[in-house]
Amino acid sequence: MLSLSGCFAWAEDDSSIELDLFISTGDRKWQESRIRVDPAPRRDSLVRFGSRLLPLKSRKSSIPLVEGKTRIDSICAVVTKAHRSNVALDVVYESNRLWHRVRKRTSQITNPCTLDHLLRHERRGGLKERRILAVIFAHSLLYLCDSNWLNKEWDKTQISFFPSTPDQLNLKPYLTAQFQALEEEHEDSEMQLHPSPAILALGILLLELQIWGTIESRRIPEDLTDDGSVNVNTNLLTAERVFKETDDKIFENYRRAVRACLDCNFLDEDEVNFNDEGFRSLVYANIVAPLERELYQGWRMRPGTF
């Protein structure tokens, strides 16, 4: 599980990138981990996350490199050894090699709770907290889509939170990924009305945060097939109707971002390519920026300050 809280730092022009994550060791046990990628001497170096190349841009680590690193030959072996030794995994990618440092003992980790569970069973979170999560999710789409971390049809079941205070929604979401599972193309994908399932998925998440409920709970027979089954366009049909029903309850910038996710009128179908800088700029301007403006107008908060 990758921490999404640091997603704003992934675009900063700095010298290294740090990823905080939890790695499953089986039996619902999680290994606390951190991966730091140090850039090669060339300024235009790239690091590969899954199948996508990303610039090496992020916040500068506050933890200096020290001697005593151990070269990693097997990531599975070092994860198992760290878990067995109650040590937090600290991996450094440097000079095309992986190294491990003993940083600290691991924290006591309780089982996470998915956003799906929160939407179904917990009381509504505060508006500020929900708007912060919206900005985090939008930035995560911008930087992780088309990688192995975030598939095209990501949803609330892949977003988890570790327990926080009972009366406050945890603002540190984690994205769950299973790299061994290959994403299967939907058999009716050519019948899909929406040009980008990943952008539609973000729009649905934004709606679910707004209504504090699942899109599945809002389905009606007209959204389904004749035999009552879900089809490739069910979520879009449901989301369009829910958006119209709640339109007058949503502030302007948030409404603009949701509408852009559902319609995608700002791009042509042939332009859906998250590896293209121009495409990402369009997504930022039409979806991410309005969410940032709403957060700033309401609470004077900017990305990276929470």
Contacts in CASP RR format, 6 or more apart in sequence:
PFRMAT RR
TARGET T0000
AUTHOR 0000-0000-0000
METHOD contacts of the structure
MODEL  1
MLSLSGCFAWAEDDSSIELDLFISTGDRKWQESRIRVDPAPRRDSLVRFG
SRLLPLKSRKSSIPLVEGKTRIDSICAVVTKAHRSNVALDVVYESNRLWH
RVRKRTSQITNPCTLDHLLRHERRGGLKERRILAVIFAHSLLYLCDSNWL
NKEWDKTQISFFPSTPDQLNLKPYLTAQFQALEEEHEDSEMQLHPSPAIL
ALGILLLELQIWGTIESRRIPEDLTDDGSVNVNTNLLTAERVFKETDDKI
FENYRRAVRACLDCNFLDEDEVNFNDEGFRSLVYANIVAPLERELYQGWR
MRPGTF
1 21 0 8 1.000
1 22 0 8 1.000
1 23 0 8 1.000
1 24 0 8 1.000
1 30 0 8 1.000
1 112 0 8 1.000
1 160 0 8 1.000
1 174 0 8 1.000
1 175 0 8 1.000
1 176 0 8 1.000
1 177 0 8 1.000
2 19 0 8 1.000
2 20 0 8 1.000
2 21 0 8 1.000
2 149 0 8 1.000
2 174 0 8 1.000
2 175 0 8 1.000
2 177 0 8 1.000
3 19 0 8 1.000
3 20 0 8 1.000
3 21 0 8 1.000
3 172 0 8 1.000
3 173 0 8 1.000
3 174 0 8 1.000
4 136 0 8 1.000
4 137 0 8 1.000
4 139 0 8 1.000
4 140 0 8 1.000
4 159 0 8 1.000
4 172 0 8 1.000
4 173 0 8 1.000
4 174 0 8 1.000
4 175 0 8 1.000
5 20 0 8 1.000
5 136 0 8 1.000
5 171 0 8 1.000
5 172 0 8 1.000
5 173 0 8 1.000
6 20 0 8 1.000
6 59 0 8 1.000
6 304 0 8 1.000
7 136 0 8 1.000
7 139 0 8 1.000
7 140 0 8 1.000
7 143 0 8 1.000
7 144 0 8 1.000
8 139 0 8 1.000
8 303 0 8 1.000
8 304 0 8 1.000
9 17 0 8 1.000
9 18 0 8 1.000
9 58 0 8 1.000
9 59 0 8 1.000
9 304 0 8 1.000
10 17 0 8 1.000
10 54 0 8 1.000
10 57 0 8 1.000
10 58 0 8 1.000
10 143 0 8 1.000
11 57 0 8 1.000
11 58 0 8 1.000
11 143 0 8 1.000
12 57 0 8 1.000
12 58 0 8 1.000
12 59 0 8 1.000
13 57 0 8 1.000
14 57 0 8 1.000
14 58 0 8 1.000
14 59 0 8 1.000
14 60 0 8 1.000
15 38 0 8 1.000
15 39 0 8 1.000
15 60 0 8 1.000
16 36 0 8 1.000
16 37 0 8 1.000
16 38 0 8 1.000
16 39 0 8 1.000
16 56 0 8 1.000
16 58 0 8 1.000
16 60 0 8 1.000
16 61 0 8 1.000
17 36 0 8 1.000
17 37 0 8 1.000
17 47 0 8 1.000
17 56 0 8 1.000
17 57 0 8 1.000
17 58 0 8 1.000
17 59 0 8 1.000
18 34 0 8 1.000
18 35 0 8 1.000
18 36 0 8 1.000
18 37 0 8 1.000
18 58 0 8 1.000
18 59 0 8 1.000
18 61 0 8 1.000
19 34 0 8 1.000
19 35 0 8 1.000
19 36 0 8 1.000
19 37 0 8 1.000
20 33 0 8 1.000
20 34 0 8 1.000
21 33 0 8 1.000
21 34 0 8 1.000
21 35 0 8 1.000
21 174 0 8 1.000
22 30 0 8 1.000
22 31 0 8 1.000
22 32 0 8 1.000
22 33 0 8 1.000
22 109 0 8 1.000
22 174 0 8 1.000
23 30 0 8 1.000
23 31 0 8 1.000
23 33 0 8 1.000
23 79 0 8 1.000
23 89 0 8 1.000
24 30 0 8 1.000
24 31 0 8 1.000
25 31 0 8 1.000
25 79 0 8 1.000
25 80 0 8 1.000
25 83 0 8 1.000
28 111 0 8 1.000
29 83 0 8 1.000
29 109 0 8 1.000
30 109 0 8 1.000
30 112 0 8 1.000
31 79 0 8 1.000
31 82 0 8 1.000
31 83 0 8 1.000
31 89 0 8 1.000
31 106 0 8 1.000
32 88 0 8 1.000
32 89 0 8 1.000
32 106 0 8 1.000
32 107 0 8 1.000
32 109 0 8 1.000
33 79 0 8 1.000
33 82 0 8 1.000
33 88 0 8 1.000
33 89 0 8 1.000
33 90 0 8 1.000
33 91 0 8 1.000
34 88 0 8 1.000
34 89 0 8 1.000
34 90 0 8 1.000
34 91 0 8 1.000
34 103 0 8 1.000
35 91 0 8 1.000
35 92 0 8 1.000
35 93 0 8 1.000
36 61 0 8 1.000
36 63 0 8 1.000
36 90 0 8 1.000
36 91 0 8 1.000
36 92 0 8 1.000
36 93 0 8 1.000
37 47 0 8 1.000
37 56 0 8 1.000
37 92 0 8 1.000
37 93 0 8 1.000
38 65 0 8 1.000
38 92 0 8 1.000
38 93 0 8 1.000
38 94 0 8 1.000
39 45 0 8 1.000
39 56 0 8 1.000
40 95 0 8 1.000
40 96 0 8 1.000
44 55 0 8 1.000
45 56 0 8 1.000
46 53 0 8 1.000
46 54 0 8 1.000
46 55 0 8 1.000
46 56 0 8 1.000
47 53 0 8 1.000
47 54 0 8 1.000
47 56 0 8 1.000
47 93 0 8 1.000
48 54 0 8 1.000
49 144 0 8 1.000
49 147 0 8 1.000
49 148 0 8 1.000
49 149 0 8 1.000
50 147 0 8 1.000
50 148 0 8 1.000
50 149 0 8 1.000
50 179 0 8 1.000
51 146 0 8 1.000
51 147 0 8 1.000
51 148 0 8 1.000
52 146 0 8 1.000
52 147 0 8 1.000
52 274 0 8 1.000
52 275 0 8 1.000
53 275 0 8 1.000
54 143 0 8 1.000
54 147 0 8 1.000
63 103 0 8 1.000
65 92 0 8 1.000
65 94 0 8 1.000
66 101 0 8 1.000
68 101 0 8 1.000
69 92 0 8 1.000
69 99 0 8 1.000
69 100 0 8 1.000
69 101 0 8 1.000
70 99 0 8 1.000
70 100 0 8 1.000
70 101 0 8 1.000
71 97 0 8 1.000
71 98 0 8 1.000
71 99 0 8 1.000
71 100 0 8 1.000
72 78 0 8 1.000
72 91 0 8 1.000
72 97 0 8 1.000
72 98 0 8 1.000
72 99 0 8 1.000
72 100 0 8 1.000
75 91 0 8 1.000
75 98 0 8 1.000
78 89 0 8 1.000
78 91 0 8 1.000
78 100 0 8 1.000
79 89 0 8 1.000
82 88 0 8 1.000
82 89 0 8 1.000
82 100 0 8 1.000
82 106 0 8 1.000
83 106 0 8 1.000
86 105 0 8 1.000
86 106 0 8 1.000
87 102 0 8 1.000
87 103 0 8 1.000
87 104 0 8 1.000
87 105 0 8 1.000
87 106 0 8 1.000
88 103 0 8 1.000
88 104 0 8 1.000
88 105 0 8 1.000
88 106 0 8 1.000
88 107 0 8 1.000
89 100 0 8 1.000
90 100 0 8 1.000
90 101 0 8 1.000
90 102 0 8 1.000
90 103 0 8 1.000
91 98 0 8 1.000
91 99 0 8 1.000
91 100 0 8 1.000
92 98 0 8 1.000
92 99 0 8 1.000
92 100 0 8 1.000
92 101 0 8 1.000
93 99 0 8 1.000
109 162 0 8 1.000
110 162 0 8 1.000
110 163 0 8 1.000
112 160 0 8 1.000
112 161 0 8 1.000
112 162 0 8 1.000
112 174 0 8 1.000
113 160 0 8 1.000
113 161 0 8 1.000
113 162 0 8 1.000
113 163 0 8 1.000
114 156 0 8 1.000
114 157 0 8 1.000
114 158 0 8 1.000
114 159 0 8 1.000
114 160 0 8 1.000
114 161 0 8 1.000
115 156 0 8 1.000
115 157 0 8 1.000
115 159 0 8 1.000
115 160 0 8 1.000
115 161 0 8 1.000
115 173 0 8 1.000
115 205 0 8 1.000
115 208 0 8 1.000
116 155 0 8 1.000
116 156 0 8 1.000
116 157 0 8 1.000
116 214 0 8 1.000
118 161 0 8 1.000
118 169 0 8 1.000
119 156 0 8 1.000
119 208 0 8 1.000
119 212 0 8 1.000
119 213 0 8 1.000
119 214 0 8 1.000
120 213 0 8 1.000
120 214 0 8 1.000
120 217 0 8 1.000
124 212 0 8 1.000
125 169 0 8 1.000
125 212 0 8 1.000
126 169 0 8 1.000
128 298 0 8 1.000
128 299 0 8 1.000
128 301 0 8 1.000
129 168 0 8 1.000
129 169 0 8 1.000
129 171 0 8 1.000
130 169 0 8 1.000
130 209 0 8 1.000
130 210 0 8 1.000
130 212 0 8 1.000
131 254 0 8 1.000
131 291 0 8 1.000
131 294 0 8 1.000
131 295 0 8 1.000
131 299 0 8 1.000
132 171 0 8 1.000
132 295 0 8 1.000
132 301 0 8 1.000
132 306 0 8 1.000
133 169 0 8 1.000
133 171 0 8 1.000
133 173 0 8 1.000
133 209 0 8 1.000
134 205 0 8 1.000
134 206 0 8 1.000
134 209 0 8 1.000
134 254 0 8 1.000
134 257 0 8 1.000
134 291 0 8 1.000
134 295 0 8 1.000
135 288 0 8 1.000
135 291 0 8 1.000
135 292 0 8 1.000
135 295 0 8 1.000
135 303 0 8 1.000
136 171 0 8 1.000
136 173 0 8 1.000
137 159 0 8 1.000
137 173 0 8 1.000
137 202 0 8 1.000
137 205 0 8 1.000
137 206 0 8 1.000
138 202 0 8 1.000
138 206 0 8 1.000
138 257 0 8 1.000
138 287 0 8 1.000
138 288 0 8 1.000
138 291 0 8 1.000
139 288 0 8 1.000
139 303 0 8 1.000
140 150 0 8 1.000
140 175 0 8 1.000
141 150 0 8 1.000
141 198 0 8 1.000
141 199 0 8 1.000
141 202 0 8 1.000
141 283 0 8 1.000
142 274 0 8 1.000
142 280 0 8 1.000
142 283 0 8 1.000
142 284 0 8 1.000
142 288 0 8 1.000
144 150 0 8 1.000
144 175 0 8 1.000
145 152 0 8 1.000
145 198 0 8 1.000
145 274 0 8 1.000
146 198 0 8 1.000
146 273 0 8 1.000
146 274 0 8 1.000
146 275 0 8 1.000
148 177 0 8 1.000
148 179 0 8 1.000
149 175 0 8 1.000
149 177 0 8 1.000
150 175 0 8 1.000
150 177 0 8 1.000
150 198 0 8 1.000
151 183 0 8 1.000
151 198 0 8 1.000
152 183 0 8 1.000
152 196 0 8 1.000
152 197 0 8 1.000
152 198 0 8 1.000
152 201 0 8 1.000
153 186 0 8 1.000
153 197 0 8 1.000
153 198 0 8 1.000
153 201 0 8 1.000
154 175 0 8 1.000
154 198 0 8 1.000
154 201 0 8 1.000
155 201 0 8 1.000
155 204 0 8 1.000
155 205 0 8 1.000
156 205 0 8 1.000
156 208 0 8 1.000
156 214 0 8 1.000
158 175 0 8 1.000
158 176 0 8 1.000
158 177 0 8 1.000
159 173 0 8 1.000
159 174 0 8 1.000
159 175 0 8 1.000
159 176 0 8 1.000
159 205 0 8 1.000
160 173 0 8 1.000
160 174 0 8 1.000
160 175 0 8 1.000
160 176 0 8 1.000
161 169 0 8 1.000
161 170 0 8 1.000
161 172 0 8 1.000
161 173 0 8 1.000
161 174 0 8 1.000
162 170 0 8 1.000
162 172 0 8 1.000
162 174 0 8 1.000
163 170 0 8 1.000
164 170 0 8 1.000
164 172 0 8 1.000
171 306 0 8 1.000
186 192 0 8 1.000
186 232 0 8 1.000
188 231 0 8 1.000
188 232 0 8 1.000
189 232 0 8 1.000
191 231 0 8 1.000
191 232 0 8 1.000
191 233 0 8 1.000
192 232 0 8 1.000
192 233 0 8 1.000
193 233 0 8 1.000
193 236 0 8 1.000
194 200 0 8 1.000
194 233 0 8 1.000
194 236 0 8 1.000
194 262 0 8 1.000
194 264 0 8 1.000
195 264 0 8 1.000
195 267 0 8 1.000
195 268 0 8 1.000
195 269 0 8 1.000
195 272 0 8 1.000
196 264 0 8 1.000
196 272 0 8 1.000
198 274 0 8 1.000
199 261 0 8 1.000
199 264 0 8 1.000
199 272 0 8 1.000
199 283 0 8 1.000
199 287 0 8 1.000
200 235 0 8 1.000
200 236 0 8 1.000
200 239 0 8 1.000
200 261 0 8 1.000
200 262 0 8 1.000
202 261 0 8 1.000
202 287 0 8 1.000
203 239 0 8 1.000
203 257 0 8 1.000
203 258 0 8 1.000
203 261 0 8 1.000
203 262 0 8 1.000
204 215 0 8 1.000
204 235 0 8 1.000
204 239 0 8 1.000
204 261 0 8 1.000
206 254 0 8 1.000
206 257 0 8 1.000
206 258 0 8 1.000
206 261 0 8 1.000
206 291 0 8 1.000
207 215 0 8 1.000
207 239 0 8 1.000
207 242 0 8 1.000
207 243 0 8 1.000
207 246 0 8 1.000
207 258 0 8 1.000
208 214 0 8 1.000
208 215 0 8 1.000
210 246 0 8 1.000
210 249 0 8 1.000
210 250 0 8 1.000
210 254 0 8 1.000
210 258 0 8 1.000
211 218 0 8 1.000
211 242 0 8 1.000
211 246 0 8 1.000
215 235 0 8 1.000
215 238 0 8 1.000
215 239 0 8 1.000
215 242 0 8 1.000
218 238 0 8 1.000
218 241 0 8 1.000
218 242 0 8 1.000
219 234 0 8 1.000
219 238 0 8 1.000
220 238 0 8 1.000
220 241 0 8 1.000
221 228 0 8 1.000
222 237 0 8 1.000
223 234 0 8 1.000
223 237 0 8 1.000
223 238 0 8 1.000
223 241 0 8 1.000
224 230 0 8 1.000
224 231 0 8 1.000
224 234 0 8 1.000
225 231 0 8 1.000
236 262 0 8 1.000
239 262 0 8 1.000
240 262 0 8 1.000
243 258 0 8 1.000
243 259 0 8 1.000
243 262 0 8 1.000
247 255 0 8 1.000
250 258 0 8 1.000
251 294 0 8 1.000
252 294 0 8 1.000
253 290 0 8 1.000
253 291 0 8 1.000
253 293 0 8 1.000
253 294 0 8 1.000
253 297 0 8 1.000
254 290 0 8 1.000
254 291 0 8 1.000
254 294 0 8 1.000
256 286 0 8 1.000
256 290 0 8 1.000
257 286 0 8 1.000
257 287 0 8 1.000
257 288 0 8 1.000
257 290 0 8 1.000
257 291 0 8 1.000
257 294 0 8 1.000
260 266 0 8 1.000
260 286 0 8 1.000
260 287 0 8 1.000
260 290 0 8 1.000
261 287 0 8 1.000
266 282 0 8 1.000
266 285 0 8 1.000
266 286 0 8 1.000
267 279 0 8 1.000
267 282 0 8 1.000
271 279 0 8 1.000
271 282 0 8 1.000
272 279 0 8 1.000
273 279 0 8 1.000
274 280 0 8 1.000
274 283 0 8 1.000
292 302 0 8 1.000
292 303 0 8 1.000
295 301 0 8 1.000
295 302 0 8 1.000
296 302 0 8 1.000
END
